[in-house]
Amino acid sequence: MKKVLCLLLALTAVCCFAGCTDGKCDECKTEKNVEVYEDLDGKEYCPSCAAEAALHKGIDNLFGDKD
């Protein structure tokens, strides 16, 4: 029973912090024109950081991850 309660507590914490919308860009921390972009992993970005993230995601999709 103790394990089940710990698991539920952990899942609740993850759900609360995973969707954190504080109004700041996740990259540059600006507060201007910040939106949540669902197609970019649901992160908050300003327009310039969103464009850069989309470019990187597009390049990774075209050429694959070479890690």
C-alpha positions as a Markdown table, in Angstrom:
| # | Residue | x | y | z |
|---|---|---|---|---|
| 1 | Met | 0.0 | 0.0 | 0.0 |
| 2 | Lys | 2.9 | 2.3 | 0.8 |
| 3 | Lys | 4.4 | 1.8 | -2.6 |
| 4 | Val | 1.1 | 2.6 | -4.3 |
| 5 | Leu | 0.8 | 5.9 | -2.4 |
| 6 | Cys | 4.4 | 6.8 | -3.2 |
| 7 | Leu | 3.7 | 6.1 | -6.9 |
| 8 | Leu | 0.6 | 8.2 | -7.0 |
| 9 | Leu | 2.5 | 11.1 | -5.2 |
| 10 | Ala | 5.3 | 10.8 | -7.8 |
| 11 | Leu | 2.9 | 10.8 | -10.7 |
| 12 | Thr | 1.1 | 13.9 | -9.3 |
| 13 | Ala | 4.4 | 15.8 | -8.9 |
| 14 | Val | 5.4 | 14.9 | -12.5 |
| 15 | Cys | 2.1 | 16.1 | -13.9 |
| 16 | Cys | 2.2 | 19.3 | -12.0 |
| 17 | Phe | 5.7 | 20.3 | -13.1 |
| 18 | Ala | 5.6 | 18.9 | -16.6 |
| 19 | Gly | 3.1 | 21.4 | -17.8 |
| 20 | Cys | 4.5 | 24.4 | -16.0 |
| 21 | Thr | 3.5 | 27.6 | -17.7 |
| 22 | Asp | 5.2 | 30.5 | -16.0 |
| 23 | Gly | 4.9 | 32.9 | -18.9 |
| 24 | Lys | 8.7 | 32.8 | -19.6 |
| 25 | Cys | 10.5 | 31.4 | -22.6 |
| 26 | Asp | 12.1 | 28.1 | -21.7 |
| 27 | Glu | 15.3 | 29.0 | -23.6 |
| 28 | Cys | 16.0 | 32.8 | -23.2 |
| 29 | Lys | 13.6 | 33.5 | -20.2 |
| 30 | Thr | 12.0 | 36.5 | -21.8 |
| 31 | Glu | 8.4 | 37.3 | -21.0 |
| 32 | Lys | 7.4 | 38.9 | -24.4 |
| 33 | Asn | 5.0 | 37.1 | -26.8 |
| 34 | Val | 5.5 | 33.7 | -25.1 |
| 35 | Glu | 3.3 | 30.9 | -26.3 |
| 36 | Val | 3.1 | 27.1 | -25.6 |
| 37 | Tyr | 4.0 | 25.2 | -28.7 |
| 38 | Glu | 2.5 | 21.7 | -28.6 |
| 39 | Asp | 4.3 | 20.6 | -31.8 |
| 40 | Leu | 7.6 | 21.5 | -30.1 |
| 41 | Asp | 7.2 | 19.2 | -27.1 |
| 42 | Gly | 4.7 | 21.5 | -25.4 |
| 43 | Lys | 7.4 | 24.0 | -24.3 |
| 44 | Glu | 7.0 | 27.7 | -23.9 |
| 45 | Tyr | 8.9 | 29.8 | -26.5 |
| 46 | Cys | 9.2 | 33.4 | -27.7 |
| 47 | Pro | 8.9 | 33.7 | -31.5 |
| 48 | Ser | 12.7 | 33.7 | -32.1 |
| 49 | Cys | 13.4 | 30.7 | -29.9 |
| 50 | Ala | 10.4 | 28.9 | -31.4 |
| 51 | Ala | 11.8 | 29.4 | -34.9 |
| 52 | Glu | 15.2 | 28.1 | -33.9 |
| 53 | Ala | 13.7 | 25.1 | -32.2 |
| 54 | Ala | 11.5 | 24.3 | -35.2 |
| 55 | Leu | 14.6 | 24.6 | -37.5 |
| 56 | His | 16.6 | 22.2 | -35.3 |
| 57 | Lys | 13.6 | 19.8 | -35.2 |
| 58 | Gly | 13.2 | 20.0 | -38.9 |
| 59 | Ile | 16.9 | 19.3 | -39.5 |
| 60 | Asp | 16.8 | 16.3 | -37.1 |
| 61 | Asn | 13.8 | 15.0 | -39.0 |
| 62 | Leu | 15.5 | 15.3 | -42.3 |
| 63 | Phe | 18.9 | 14.0 | -41.5 |
| 64 | Gly | 18.3 | 11.9 | -38.4 |
| 65 | Asp | 20.0 | 12.2 | -35.1 |
| 66 | Lys | 23.7 | 11.4 | -35.6 |
| 67 | Asp | 24.5 | 11.0 | -31.8 |
